[in-house]
Amino acid sequence: MATVALRDVSKVFGDGTLAVDNVSLDVQDGEFMVLLGPSGCGKSTVLRIVAGLEDPTSGAVLLDGDVANDLAPRERKVAMVFQDFGLYPHMSVRDNIGFPLRIAGIEPESRSERVADIASALGIGDVLARKPGQLSGGQRQRVAMGRAIVRRPSLFLMDEPLSNLDSGLRAELRAEISALVRELGVTTIYVTHDQAEALTMADRVAIMRKGVLQDVGTPTQVYSRPGTLYVAAFLGSPRMNLLEASVYVHLDRYIALHLGDQALYLPWHDMRARQVAHFHGERIVVGVRAEALTPVVPDTPGDVLHGRVRYLEHHGHESLAFLDIGAFAVPVDDIAGAAPVPTNGTGSRLSKVAAMFRGRNNSHRDEEFDGNGHHGSSAQFGGGGTGARNQPVSVLEQSGRHHRARAEVAVRLAPYPSLRVGDPMSVAIRIDQLHFFDARGQRIDVGWR
């Protein structure tokens, strides 16, 4: 089998595009690692660098502990499965699957036996004589998988292999792929923009944004304790409710989190209270998922927010109500023009190089080091806590004080409730399921993972 390690890998293309920015990542032997992120975030470039199809501008790729930067793709013992199948249209299914074995000089009898075994395992044993044009999309993807598996590689690299298929077939095939690679025990790196694929298939998920690695962890970890504001908003449907909150500390009693004209109270005995207390008199981001909200009668004691229904969405199995509670939303799509500083501290070493390629003058950007010795930019990130009051920009200032959007808090309800737009609604909030982020988009927590 194989282990993969990326050490400070960056990639700048000839036109100055910084596609991968100082990424460090470890993939263990037999692990199913999913690279997740939107289009253009650099995940496919990372995959191509591991495969040897792209050379990193800086950093190292290690396979089984050995630097592989100078190894040709054929020497890396990897097999790739692509989005577009890449089958030979003039060859039968049998010949497509067996082609790598023929190139490797495997005897016809042994080759035929291995092809038959793989085809049977993939459920395409009855179409071996057909041409790719006679197959459905799902069958063609199984053929592409078979061609990769028959080589018995040390490492599978899959670049959005299911994105061309319909939703029902995707669900079927992701279960098959997940079961198959685990049965084979082959180390796998799988690229996708679909969070459902990532959360259901992965042993661990690595989330990327604009070339920067944002968070790495098991599906449960990245969903329930996201490391950055971006990850919190990216994972989950409906999207996590992200609200501006002003922090006021009442020592040894509680921390009041003012959301417009209403407030939540974090008890002083909560382990997170000491960290949140550092932001006294400042604004932070409070996140809460829809499953942490429960409709209640207005006079229910405890942490309750009151609002009015702005609109309703009906999804058959459930309905979503969106409430105006008088708070302000954090515009996630506009977070910090560049990605927030990642939790593992990796910086943007090649940002100036990329800017020079683009013909930009970066002299106006004052680079600085944060408390951990990592690169940051006061012009981009701003900060939270008492040491960041003079930072000019933060995720809470992106839209300006006079253009802030009112929050619409998503609440899960039973299907087709007897509610109408404009009706009042009160929701109780599970304080233990609140998420706190500073003005740079970083999680505020004690030993958060």
N, C-alpha and C positions, 0 to 999 in steps of 0.2 A: 504494500500500500504506500501512501505518501503523506507527507506533511508539507504545508505551504506557509511561507512567512514573507510578508512584505515589510521592508524596513525603509521608512521615510521615502516612499516612492512618489515621484512627481512626473508629470508629463506635460510639456509645452509643445504644441504643434507649430509648424512653420509659420502660420499666420499670426502667432502670438496667443492663441487660445490656450488658457491654462485649464486642461481637462481633468487632471488629477493633482491634488495639492497635498503633498507630504503625508501620504497614507501609510500607516503601519497596521498590520493585521496578521493574526496567526490563525491558521486552519489546521486542526488536529487530524491525525490519522483516522480515516473512516468517518469523519464529520461531514454533515450536510450543512454547508454554509450558504446562506442566501444573501446576495447583494441587492438591496432594495432602495429605490429612489425614483424620482420622476425622470422623464426623458431629458437627456443632456446633462445628467448629474455626474457622469464619469464612470458609471458602473461597468459598462461594456468595455471601456478602455482599460480598466483594471483587469478584466478577464483576458483581453488580448495581450496585455503585458505578461500575465502569468503564462499564457500559451506560447509566448515568443513571437507573436505576430506584430507587436509593437515594442520598441525599445524604450525603457524609461529614460527621461531626461536626467534624472538623478535618483539615487536610492538603489536598493538591491532586492532581487527576488531570490528566495532560498527554497529549494526543493529538497526535502529530506536533510535539511541542515546545510546543504552545499549551495554556494552562489551559482545561480543559473543564468545570469545576465547574458553570457556569451554563448549559451547553448542554442542550437537551432531548434525550431519547433519539433522536428521529427525525433530529436534526442531527448525530449522532455517526458516521453511516455504519457502523453495526454490525449484524450479524445474529446472532440467538441461536437455539440449538437446545436444547430442554429435555428433561428426563427423561420427561415425559408426552406427548410428540409435539405436542400442541396443534393437531391437524388439525380442519378443519371437517367434521363427519360428513355433512352434506347435500350437500357438493360432491364432484365426481369428483377423482381424483388430478391430472388435467390442470388443473382449476380451482384446486385447493389450491396446486399449485406456481406457477401463474401469477398467483395473487391479488395478490402485491406489485407485479407489473408492471401489473396492471389499475388498482390504486390510484394508481400513478405515472403513469398515462395513456399507457402504451406502446401503439402500434397493434396490433390483433389479429393481423395477419400476422407481425409481428416477435415478438410475444409467443408465438405458437404455435411459431415456429421455435426460440426460446430454450428453451422448456419441453421440446420434443422432444429437443434436444441434451443437456440436463441429465438427463432421464429415461433416455436411452440410456446416458450415462456411468455412471449409478447402477444400471443393470441393471433398471429398472422400466418400460422403454418399452412393454412388452406389457400393462401394467395401467392405462394412463392413463384408461380409461373407467370403472374401478371406483370404488366408494366406500371410504373408510377401513375400514369395518366388514367389508369383504370381503377385507382384506389380513392377512397375517401380521405379527407384531411387527417383524420385520426389514424388511419392505417398508414399513411405516408409518414406521419411523425413516428409511429412505431418502427417503421423501416429504418428511419434515420437513427433512432435509438439503437436498433439492432446492429447497425453498421458500426456504431461507436462501441457497443458492448463486446462485440465479437473479437475485438482486438485485445481484450483483457488488459485495459490500461490501468495505470496507477492512479490516474486522476481524471475525473469527468469535469468538463467545463460546459455549461449549458447557458446559452444566451437567448432568453425569452422564448423557449421552444414551444410554448402553448399560445402565444399571443395571436396567432392567425386562426385559432379555432373558436367555435362558438362556446358559450358559457357552460352548457351542459357537458360537452366533450372535454372542456378544460378541467372541470371538477373530476371527471372520471379518470383522465390521464394523470392529473397530479397525484391522485391516490396510487395509481399504478407505478409511476416513476418513483415516488417516495418509498413504496414497499420494495421495489426492485433494487434500488441502489443500497438500501439498508441490508437486503438479503445478500447482495454481492460484497458489501463492506467496503465499497470504493469511496475514497475521499471525493467530495463533490462540491463545486462552487457553481451556484445557480443564480443567474441574473434575472430580475423581474421588476416591473413597476407596480405589480398587483399585490397589495398587502395581504389579500386572502391566501394567495400562494405562499407568501413568505411565512405567515403565521401558522399555516397548517402543515407545511412541509419541512421547515428548517429545524435543525438542532440549535443553531444560533443565527441571528439576523444582524447584518451590518447595514446601517442606514446611511446613505450619502446624500449630500446636497452641494451642488456647484463644485464638485471635485473634492469636497472636504468630508471626511468620515465623521458623522455626527454622534453615533452611538453603536455599541455592539453588546449583544446579550441574547439570552434565550427569548423566545417569543413572549413568554410571560413577563420577563424583566422589562423588555423595551415597551411593552404595552402598559403595564401597571406602574412602572417607575421610570418613565422616559427621562433621559439625561439632559435633553435640551427642549426648548419651547417648540422648535421645529418638529422634532420627533413626536412630541405630545399631540400636535395638531395633525401630523401626517397620518398617524395610526388611529384607526377607529372610525366607525360610522354609527351615528352621526359624529362629526368632528367634535373633539373636546371643547367645552365652553371655556373660553379664555377671557378673563375679566380684569380690568384695571382695579387695583385695590390700594388704598392709602393705609399705611401701617401706623398704629398708635399703641404704645406699650404701656400696660398698667402692671408694674412690677409685682411679681409674686401672686398675681391674680389671673390675668389673661392678656391676650393681644387682640385688639379690635381691628378688624379688616373692613374698612369702609368701602362699600360698593355703591357709589352714588349716595342716595339718602338712606340706604339700609346698611346693615353691618352683620358680619359673622364674628364669632368669638373663639379664638384658639386658646384652649386652657393652658395655663402655665406649666402644668405637669406633662403636657405633650412634648415628646423629645424634640420635635421640630421647632418649638417655640423659641429656644435660645438662638437658633440661627435666624429665624424671621425677625427677632428683636433687634438685630443689627441694622435693620432698615427703618427704624423708628423715624416718623416724619417724612418718609419717602413713599414712592409708589412702586409696587411690584405687580407681578401677574399671578393671579389665582386661577388655577385650572380645575374643572370638575366635569367628569363624564356624565352622560345622561343616566347611566345606571345607578349613580350615587344620589339621584334626586327622586323623591317620592311625593306625589300629590297628597296634601293633607287639608284639613279644615283650617280656616284662617287663625283661630285662637289656639292652635296646637303649641304647647310649650317647646322650648329648645331652639335650635338653629333653623329658622324658617325665613324664606324670602317670599315676597308677595309681588305679583305682577299681573299683566293682562296678556291674553293670547293675541299674538300678532298674526300668526297663520298656523295652519294645520297641514300635515302631510300624512296620507294614509298609505300604508305599505302592505295591506292584507293581514299579515301576522301581527302587526302592531301599528300604532299611530304615533306621530311625533307632534308635540305642541311646542311652539317657539314663543317664549314669554319675553315681554319687555319689563325688566325689573328696575329700570332707571339707571343701570350701570353702563360703563363704556367697554366696548370690545377692543381686543388687541388685533390689529389687521395682520393676520399671519402671513398672507401672501406678500406682504411688503416688508417682512422682517429683514432689517439690516442689509439691504442691497446685496451684500455678500453673506455667506452663511455665518451663523454665530460661532464663536470660538468653541471647538469641540471639547468634550469632557476629558479626552485623553491628553489634552494639551498640545496637540500637533498644531503647528503654525503655518504661515504662508510664506515659506522661504523664497519661493520663486515669483511672488507677486510683482516685484520690481522688474524681474527679467521679462515676465509676460507683458508688463506695461510698456517696456522699451520696444518690444516687438510691435506693439500696437501703436507706437509713436506717441505715447502719452508722457506727460511730465508729472512725475510723482513727487516733485519737490515740496508740494503743499501738504503731503500726508506725513504727519509726525509719527513715526513708528516708536513704540515703547515696549517695555517688558512688563508683564504682569508680575504678581507676587511670586509666581512659580518659575520665573525666568523664561516664559514663553512669549513669542511675538504676539503683539496685538496692535490695534490701530485706534487711537482715540477718535479719529474721524468717523470710524465705522461703528464701534461697538458701544461706547458709553459704558456705564457700569452701575452696579448697585452697591449698597452699603455706604458707610460713612466716608470712605475714601474716594468716592466717585461722584461727588456732588458737582465737580467742575467739568465732568465729561459733557461735551456738547450734544451728542446724539445717543439715543438708546432706542430699544424696541418700543418704548412707550411714547416716543416723540416723533415717530415716523409720519404721522398724519397731521401733526400740529395740534395744539390745544383747541383751536377753534374749528377743527374739522374731524373731530373724533366721532366714530360711529357708535350708535346705541347698540348695546348687546342684545342679542336674541337668544335666550337660553333654551337649549333643546332639552325636552323632557319626554321620556318614553311613557306611553300610555297603552291601555288595552285597545284592541281594534275598534275603530269607529266610535269614539266616546261621544257622549251627549254634550259637546262643547261647541261654541261658536266663536268666531273672531270677535275680540273685544271683551269676552268673558273674563272675570277675575279668576286667578288661580294662585294658590299658595303651595310651596314645595319645601319639604324638610330636606336638609343637606347632611350627609354623613361627613362630619368634619375629618374623620380619619382617612377619607378618600380624597381630600383636597391635595392639589399639587401646587407647589410654589416655585416661581422662577424670577430671577433678578432681571435687571434692565438689559443685560447682555443676552438674555435668553437661556441662561444656565440654571439648572435645578438648584433650589435652596433646600438642603436636607442634611441630616446627620447620618453619616455612613449610608448614603442613599442606595448603594448596591454592594 
